[in-house]
Amino acid sequence: MDLSDSALDHLRYVAALPDLTGTRYELESEIGRGGMGVVYAARDRQLDRRVALKVLDFAMVGEAQLIARLEHPAVVPVYETGTLADGRQFYAMKLVSGARLDRHLAEQPTLTERLRVIRRVGEALAFAHSHGIIHRDLKPQNVMVGPFGEVYVMDWGVDAVAGTPAFRAPDDRLDQRSDIYALGALLNFSLPAPTPALRAIVTKAMRADPAARYPDVPALLADIERFELGLAIEAWSEPLWHKLRRFGSRNAVVLWLIAAYTLVKFLLFFLRKF
Amino acid sequence: MDSDTDIGGPHDQFPSTQVSLLEATAAGLSSEALDRVIALYWKPVYRFIRLKFQKNNEDAKDLTQGFFAAALQRDFFTRFDPAKASFRTYLRMAVERFAASQYAAANRQKRGGDIQFETVGDQAVATESPEQAFEREWQRQLFSLALDDLRAHCDDCGKQLQFRVFQAYDLADAERPSYAELAVRHGIPETSVTNYLAWARRMLREFVTERLRGTTSGAQELRVEMRRVWT
């Protein structure tokens, strides 16, 4: 049977659509493609609400269960798992509105906001790691920032995902340190002009040798927090002038008060003398 | 096979009849397994040779025929290593080497290298590379074979009406009829049109997967090839 280009494209499209016969969902539209399958917006007829339906290219027995175990504000909750009439597995999850991190960053948020998002992502990772789960494919496209500032980490990986080159650690075997590398890459991506301290955090997180990276995500987050508080970070032994400048900016009020006091005392000394 | 994966989901409603290429090769590569490969790749190879080496119709046919004949004689299938490339890429590169060596041999015979490649009619208007044309032709052939399988399956199990509805809608080159028009034309309720189409598409997907299963090295390559087909 000879097929024209248009007929071929149509067949590829319709045969790939999920067959929702026998489920409670009605297909609305495709909203994205992840490492393991396609995500559609769908309507749950029973509960009359919109959901995100991820249809996996091939059956991954553990993926949905794995994500369902992660009950965390920054992990999209899974509502249900199932098998379509065509044999593909799917899971329904909360339909998140908002912008992907790369688009969110295009709106030029402040440094504080950029670091806030990274910290939220890091907290989700740390939570997952404490449950023995690693992400494997952390990148801007897998982070959503909602209209009220909520942050979601999506597309939690399974063994078949190889990662995205710019964010993938050069490790033979992916583990928690590989996620730390990706978080460092994400921090680097989020900062158009990082300060030396932030650059040092990125460098430490992205070391080629996993053992030279932060030992865990909380250690990386602690360094970011220290930076925000104006404290010395672990990743960088700063030069003396930088220490003084940081001390100055951190104690500006006290220093100004001391300077004012010294000036007044100095003036009083001269007024009394003359 | 991965322990936690199962391509296409559980096959309880459509048991797989195909073994992977590696399994087939290990078992001595039956003529049926070879036929599957040649059925899927003859046209893509022919098209690739025409565009890449600017051969006319007859020469391209001869080279294609020659390639498959040589492949069978030279342990082509047993030398395939899935760790290095997909079977599709391995085959295309082998075609390229084969056609280039044939060209060099022909040049030597002419002693002056005065062979002129003929301009292919569609070469002038081609907007895709030979590699892209190979991939496109591979997809076209994959779906054509799966459609043949679907038609045969419908004939076998008395579902000719389902195939006719599917053919009238999904294979229409001109404007597609509405579901209501199809229902009237075939004297069935509109919901049946929806169900028949859903069934036929589901079966088509299964047949595409089966064709791929027989021409890939195993679960990992099948998974990658399925992503190429469906995205």
Interface residues (C-beta under 8 A of the other chain):
Chain A: M1 D2 L3 S4 D5 S6 A7 L8 H10 L11 R12 V14 A15 A16 L17 D19 T21 R33 V38 D57 F58 A59 M60 V61 G62 T83 L84 A85 D86 G87 R88 Q89 D159 A160
Chain B: D2 D4 T5 D6 I7 G8 G9 P10 H11 Q13 F14 R136 Q139 R140 F143 S144 L147 D148 R151 D170 L171 A172 D173 N195 L197 A198 R201 R202 L204 R205 E206 V208 R223 M226 R227 V229 W230 T231
